[in-house]
């Protein structure tokens, strides 16, 4: 399967713990995007990364959230000291280029539940 | 504020009927994209229409774009039970950042 792979599919954390979400883009893709989806809502953009660079983080909360896409390995979305409001589905997408007019290909998401 | 707004919020039709979903947006765009999401899954890209295009077809899908009205429609012809899903429009206005609407829930009854 050469699609976008996200893991884990489901993640349960207690308030105050850290959550790490992983995303491996499609083969050959070097542009990664993270989105968050609350129940019954559309996806909200969080951050856009290219290998080793953050291109746009305008959708990221100012505190507790960080993202990286290292030269080797998957992209990581990290949420420190999680709170109940962080419960959501987090989706990763990738594209082959940074040009406009390219579709983004999505993974199946990580469903984060905070106890 | 949200860019894309879908209408209706929910649509229930019989198998074989056509389904039409509409999307409105507020600012200038490079392209508009439609995605499908089955329950508990990620989004599947359906079709992308550029701002200088007016209509696009893909199989049973037909998308129109009216930039003067800042609106788009997705038509699914001869619907099937397998088309049951949520459908989202997303606009891209620069920087590859997609702005999604809240979606239309389509239910096709067999």
Interface residues (C-beta under 8 A of the other chain):
Chain A: X4 X6 X31 X33 X35 X40 X41 X42 X43 X44 X45 X48 X55 X56 X58 X59 X91 X93 X95 X98 X100 X101 X102 X103 X104 X105 X106 X107 X108 X109
Chain B: X2 X4 X30 X31 X33 X35 X40 X41 X42 X43 X44 X45 X48 X50 X88 X90 X92 X94 X95 X96 X97 X98 X99 X100 X101 X102 X103
